[in-house]
Amino acid sequence: MKKIALVFAAGLILGGCSLAPQRSGAEIMSNPPAKVYIDGKEAGMTPYRNNNLKPGEMQLKLVTSDGSEWQKQIRLENYSDTVVDWEMGDQQSGYILTLERLGGQKSGLLVNAAPNSAAVAIDGEMKGFSPLKIEDVQEGDKQITISYPGYQSQTIFAKGVAGYQLVAEVILAPETPTVTTTPTPTPTEELNQNYVTIKTTETGWLRVRDAAAASGKEIARVNPGEKYVLLEENNGWSKIKVNATISGWVSSAYVTKAGQ
């Protein structure tokens, strides 16, 4: 499965010259939303943005409403932004992006990933395995994909900036086991139930969640062409009966109702 970093964003641009002297910026995102603590003090909720932080070491902690926590010592660079995007929960994953000033006009890239030896591709072209340092990736928008067998890949949209090295620290989460489903509606159900058919998807499957929201937990996967009982609809989401024990929500954009 490919996890797109910055799930609802088209891209990410890191700027290095817009902040006041001796100031750093931080942009912190999480799924689900979490309280942000900086050096032990509550600072707000994700998504969180602050352009007036002091350069140097910062202790960052995120705490969700259900008590899930993640913390990390992060170094803030002067005149540049640090970006954190973290997936909370049992299988935590995410990335930290930092811009470090270089000598000269080249735009560099350093990727550290867990698991180690993860594959790194830029704009679809394989570049090597983590830890990976590239001294010149050229300026402009880049699509950086980090992948490892059996783990969810991360795709990060960033911008190469002259005179800076983009440092990406990435943690990949193990793939979620697939729940095998066999839809077998009875003749009685055919007469009394509405149905949906799963459309073709980019991944070859569709995620079933426990809530009608993108932040809902994955509880199963269904495949294009399969037909399921439609239980209810809610604001762009359709609740389906996956099997005798599992019911959940899928995006209505990826289903076709019977008769449509």
N, C-alpha and C positions, 0 to 999 in steps of 0.2 A: 504494500500500500504506500502511496505517496502522500505525505503530509505537507501541505503548502504552508510555509511559514507566513505569518500575517494573513490569516485565513480569508478575511474579507477585504484585503487591500490589493490594489493592482501593482504596487511596487513600494520600494523603500529607498529613500535618498538620504544619505548621511552628509551633513554639511560641517565644514571644519573652521569657518572663518567668521561666523555671524555672532558669536558670543562675546561678551565683554571680557577684557583682560582678567586672567586668573579666575575664570568661571568655566564650568563644565555643564553639559546638558545630559539628561537621562530620560529615556522613554521606556516605560515598563508596561508590559501587557501580560495577561494570563487568561487561561481558560480552566475553570470558571473564574469570574472576577474575584479578586482577593484584596485584603487590606495590605497596604505597603508600609513597612517599617524601615527607616533609614537610621542606622547607628542607634537602634533601640527605641526610636521615637516614631509614633504613628504619623505618617505623612499624607495619607489619602487612600483612595481605591484605584485599582487598575480599571481602565487604562489611565496611567499616570504620566504626567509630563512636567519636568522642572528644568529650566535653563539657567538656574542660578545656584548651582551646587559648587562646592569647593573641590578643586582637583585633588587627587590622591586616593587613598584607600577608603572604601565605603562598605559598611556591613548592610546588606540588603536582605530583608526577610519578607516573604509573602505568606499570608494566612487566609484560607478560605473560610466560609461560614460553617463548614462541617468540620473544621479543625485541621485540615490538611495543611502542612507547612513545607516551605522550602527556603533555605537561606544560603547566601554565598558572599564571600568577600570579593568585592569588585573594585578595580582600579579605574578611576575617572581621569581622563586625559584633558589637559588644558586646551581650550579652543575647539573642542570636538564633542560629539555626542556618543553616548553609550546606549545601546538598545538591548532590552531583555524581553524575550517572548517565551513564556513558560506554560507548559501543559501540566496542571496539577493533578493529584490523584495517586492511585496505587503505582502506576507506571509513569513516573514523571519523565518529561523530556522537554527539549527546547533549545534555545540558543542565546548566546550573548555576543553582541557585535560591538567592537571598539575601533576607533580610528587612532592610529599612532602616527605622529609626525615623522617623516623621513627626510633625509638630505636629498636635494635634487628635485626633479620634476616627475619621477616615475610614480606609478600607482601600484602598490604591492598588495599581496594577499597571503595571509597565514591562516590555515585551517587546522584546528585540533578537534578531534572527535572521539566519542566513545560509543560503540567499541572502536578500538584502535584499528588501523588499516582499513578504514572506511573509504570507499571510492568517492572521488571528488570530480565533478564535471562542471564546466563553465559553458553556458549557452549550448548545452547538449554535447560538448566535446570533452571526452575523458582526459583529465590532466594528471592523475596520480592517486596516491593513497595517503591518508592522514597518518601522522602529522605532515602537512604539505605546505611548503613556502614557495611562492611564485614572486619573483622580484619585480616583474612588470606585467600587469594584466591589462594595461591601457585604460584610459579614462572612459567614462560612460556607463550606461546601465548594464548590469550583469545578472544572469540567472545562475545561481550556484546551487548545485544539487549534491547532497551527501547521502550515500546509500550503503547498506551492508545487508548481506543475505539474512533473512529471518527478522529484520527490523524495519520499522516504518522509516522511509526516507524523508529527508527535509529538503525543501526547495526554498531558497532565500533570494529575494530580489533586492539587490543593493547597487550602489553606484561607485565606480572607481573614481577617486579624487586625486589629482596630481599632488605629489608631495606627501601623501599619506599611505599607510599600510592598513588595510582592513583586516582585523583579527576576528575570526569567527570561532567561538567555542561552542560545539554542538554536542548534545546528548540525544541519541536515538532511542526510541522505545521499542521493545519487542512487538512483533506483529500480534494482533489479537486473534486467538484461535477462531476459526470459522465454525459457525454452528450449521451443521448439515440439516437442510429442510426438505421435506417432501410434501408439497401441498396436495391433499387428497379430499376435495370437497365431495360431500354425499349428494345424491339426487335431490333430497329435501332442501339442502342448502342452496343448490342451484336455483330452486324456485323462489326462495325467500330472502336471499342475500344479494347485496351489491358486490361487484368484484372490480379489482384493478389488475392490470398487467404491467409488469416492470419494463420500462423502456431501456434502450441501450445507454450505457454510461461510459464515462471516460476510463474508469478503472476496471470495467468488466463485472462489477457487482455494485450493490447499493447497500449502504449502511442502515440498519434498523436501530432506532434510539428509544430510550425509555421515557422521553418527554418530547413534546412538540416544539423543539428548539435545536439549533445547531450545537448548543452546549450539552445536549442530552447524552447520556452514556450509551455507548454501543452495546447492544445485547444480542445482535444477530446480523447476518448478511443474507441478502437475497440476490437472485441472478436475473438478468434480462430475459424476457419471454415467459417468466413464471407468473402464475395467476394466483391471487390471494383474496380472501374475503375482506371487504372494506367495512370497518366497524364505525368509524366516524371521521370527520374532517375538521381541521382547526387552523385557520390563518396560514394557508400554504403548506400544511402538513396533513398527511393521511395516516390514520391508524389502521393497521392490517393485522389479521390473524395469521401469524407465521406457521404455527403448528398447534398441537393440542395444549401446549403449556406456555407458549410465548406469543405475546401480542405487543406491538410497538409501533413507533411512528417513522414514516419515511417522507422525504420531500415530495410534495405533490407534482413538482416539475418533472419528476422521473417516473410518473405512473400515468397510465391511460385507463379511464373508467370505462366499464362495459357500456356500449352504446354510443360512445363518443367517436 
